[in-house]
Amino acid sequence: MVEFEKDTIRDGSSSLFDMAMKVEVDEFLQLVKNITQVQDDESGRVGSLEVDGKLASTPPVGEAIVVGDIHGDLQSLKYILKHSGFVEKTEKGENVFIVFLGDYGDRGPYSPEVYYVVLKIKQLFPEHVVLMRGNHEGPNDLIAYPHDLPTHLHRKFGEASSDAYGEIRKFFNCLYNAVLVKDRYIMLHGGVPSQASTVEDLAYAHIKHPRESHLEEILWSDPHDGIKGTYASPRGAGRLFGEDVTDRLLEMLQVKVLIRGHEPSDEGFKTNHSGKVLTLFSRRGPPYHNTYGAYLKLNLAKEVEGARQLIECIHKF
């Protein structure tokens, strides 16, 4: 059965995506529950990762495929899976993992289908898939608006959609806050927790919320050039943060680049803070109308000094 299911996503096969379009609520519910348990159980050594709280750390070896916001765009997700070669590399035993930076649903009409595909990949390759939390997977007091996931679930599952939504909300609480690649990268959905003083502030930001602002800023904040410190964000949550705030985090973690999602970009990516911040946006189409989406294929063993060195590793579509 497992080999059959792997066949459905090899080479970007449409079969898995056909399954996503046809899935019934009982199967969907069971999948969400299963992956919530998998995420809950991840602690200590998980494949090549070391998990502490909701921080996944890895040494600088192997390859990472990094995916930004998908927001219910099933076609962009299909393109990335097909062209990244993730499935083939994993089945060959290569040291590769795929990191989703969060924001799987909302905005796009195929949000339930995107969740199904992403969770199915996690089920098939649990040690090679890292699922991070975005602001659209936030806690109950930080729900993004418009929050149209319930509408899309109702379109798909009718009256049973409330059960599906309840299980997905539980799943949100099991997602990672950050991924740390030693000496290289810190990956977050939104931005720097400006008051963080230890790595534990990232790993346990969800526990400290809302008493401390770490999780809110991780999920909601944005880099801004030409400022120092932080300013109120026009989003209504999180902060705008300056290069000095980025510098403090990178120095604390002894890494070179912050990789994040959260912001649309016409090119599918952008850099800020003198090349210390790289933003990825991995979906196309309304309501964002960006010309390109992009994802990243990183050779983690390769030393890096700034995000501009990574432009050759960005795959636009």
N, C-alpha and C positions, 0 to 999 in steps of 0.2 A: 504493500500500500504506500509506504514512504517513497519507494523508488518511482511509483506511478505519479505521485504528487510532485516529485522533483522534475519529472519529465514535463510537467505542465508549465514550468517557468524557464526551462532551459532554452537559450537563444531567444528570450522574450516571447515564447510561445503564447498565442492568444488564449490557450486553454484555461490558464489560471484566471485570466481576465473575464473569460466567458463564465467561469464558475462564480466569480465575484458578482457578475450581473444577475445570476440566477439563484444565488444562495438564499435559502429560507431562514427564517428568524431563529429556529431551534439550533441549526448548525452555527449560525453567526454567534448566538449567545454562548454556546459551548466553547467556541474558539476564543472569544474574549475572556471567558473565565479561565481557560487553560493558560493563556499567555499571561494573564494577571498573576496566576500562581507561579509561573516560570519566573517572571520578573521579581516577585516577592522572595523567591528562593535564591536568587543570585546574590552570593556573598562570598568573600574570600576569592579564591582562584576560580575563574570562569574562562576556560580556554587560555588565551594569551593575556587576558585581562585580570587585573586585581581590583576587586570591588570593595569599597568602603562606603557604607551608607548609600547615597545616590551619586557617588563619584566612581567612574570606571577609569583605571589607569593602565597604561601599557608602556613597555619599553619601546624605544625607537627601532623597531624591526618589522618587516613585513609591509603590507600595503593596506591603506585605508581608502575606501570610497566614501566620500562625504556628500550627503544630500541635504539641500536646504528645504525651504517650505514647499509643500505639495498642494495643500489647500484644495483637496477634492478633484485634482486634475489627473484623471486616470491615464490619459495618453502620455503625459510627461513621465509618469512613473513607469509606464511600459517601456518607453524609449530608454530610460536610464538603466533598467534591468537588462534590457537587450544589449546595449552598447557598452556597458561597464564590464561585462564578462564575469560578474560576481559569482554566478552559479557554477560556471565551468571551472573557475579558479578554486572555488571551495571544494568541489568534487575531486579535483586533482590533488587535494591535500595542501594547497598553497596557504601560506600564512596571510590571510586576507580577511578583513571584516568591513562591513558597511555600517556607517553611522548616519542615522536620520536625526537632523537637528530640531525636529519638532514641527508643529503646525501641519498635521496630516489632513485635517478636515476643516469645515467652515469655508465659506466663499464659493467653492466649486460644487457643482451638483452631484458629483460622484464621491462624496465624502464617505458614505458607508462602504463603497466598493474599495476605496483606497485603504481604509482600515482593514478590510478583509485581506487584501493582498499583502500588506505590510505584516500583519499578524501571522499570516500563513508562512511567509518567509522566515519569520522568527521561529515558528514552530518547526520548520524543516531544518534550519541551521542555527540553533539557539546560541551556540558559542561564537558565532560569526556576525550576529546582528545586534547592534546597539541602538536602542530606542530612547531618544531624549525627549524632554518635556518642553513644549513651546507655550507661548502665552494663550494659545487656543486650547491648551490642555491644562489650564491653570486650576488652582483651588477654587472652592465655591465663592470666596470673596473677591476673586480676581477673574471673573468670567469675561472673555472678550465679547464685544458687541460690534456689529450684529453677530449673534451666535445662532447660526442657521442650521447647525447639525441636527437638532431635533426635527426640523422641517424635512430635511433630506431622509432621516430615518423613517419618518412617517410616510413619506412618499414610497419608500421601499417596503416597509413592514406593516403599515397600517396601524391598527390599534395596539399591536404588540411592540410598537416602537418605543414605548415608555420603558419596557423591560430592557431593551437593547441600550437605551441611553443610560439607564441606571448602572448597567454593568460597565459601560465605557467610562463613566465618571469614576468608578472604582479603579479601572485600569490606569487612568491619568495619574493617580497617586503613586503608581509603581514605576513611573518613568524616571530616567536619569536626569540629574541637574547639570552634569558636566562630564566631559571626557578629557583626560590629561594624558598627553604623550610626552614622556620624560625628555627634557632638554629641547623640545620642539614646539608643542602646541597646547593651547587650552581651547576647548570647544564648548560653547554655550549657545543657547538659543538667541538671546537678546543682547545682554550687556554685562558690564562689570559690576559686581556687588561692591559698591564704593566704600563701604565700611568694613569689608572683610579684612581680617588680619592673619588668618591661618587657613590652611587648606581644608580644615574641618568646617569652616564657614560655608564652603561650597558643598561638601559632602553631606552636610546635615542642614542645609538651608530650609528644607521642607519641614524639619522638626522645629526650627526656630521661628518659622512664620506663624503669625504675623508680628510677633514680638520684635523681630529684627527684619530689616528690609532686604536681606540678601536674596531671597527667592523672587520677590517682586522685581528687583533690578535684573536678575538673571533672565527672567522671562520677558521683561518689558522695555528695558533701557536701550538707548541708541547712542553710538558715537557721534560726536559733533566736532568738526575742526574749528580751530580758532577760539576755543574757550578753555578755561581752567576750572577744575573742580566739576561740580554738577549743577544743573539747572532743572527746573520743573519741565516735564515733558508735555508736549501738546497732546500726547496719547491719553493723558489723564491718569497714567500709572507709570512706574519706572521713572528714570531720569535721563536727561541728556548728559553725557560725560565727556570730559576733555582728555587730551593725550596724556596729561599727568596722571589721571586716574588709571588709564591703560598701563602706563609705565609701572605704577605701583604693583598692579596685579601680576604683570609679567615678571617683574623682579622677585616678588614673593614666591612665585611658582617656579622660577628659574626656567622660563620658556621664552620663545621669541615672537610668537604670533598668536593672536586671538582669532579663531575661526567661528563665524556666527551666521545666523539666518535673519529672519524677522523683517527685513526691509526689502521691498521690491527694488529692482534695478533694471533699466532698459537693456543692459548688456548681460543680465543674469548674474553679475557680480560687481563689486566695487571695493576699493580700498580706502582706508582712513588712517589718520594718526601716523603720518610719515611711513606708511606701509606696514604698520604693526597690527592692523585689523583688516581681515578679509571677510566680506559679506557674500553669501551665496543665496540665490533665489532660484528654485528648481522647478518652477511651473510657469506656464504661459497662459495668455488669454484673459478674458474679462473676469473680475472687474479691474485687473491691474494693467493690462494692455502693454506689458513689457515685450520688446521685440524678441528677446532670447531668454531661455532658461539656461541654467548651468549647474554642473556638479563637478566634483574634484576627485582626482585619483592621485593619491600621495604615496610616494616611496618613503616610508617613515625613517629608513636608515640614512637618507640624504640630509646632510646638515642644511640649516636654513637660517638666514639672518632677518628676513622680512617677507611680507606678503607678496611683494612684487616678484620675488623669485618663483612664486607659485602660479603665476599667470600661465606659464607653459603647461601646467598640470590641470588647468581648467578646461572642461569640455562643454562647449556651448551647443545648443540645439534650438 
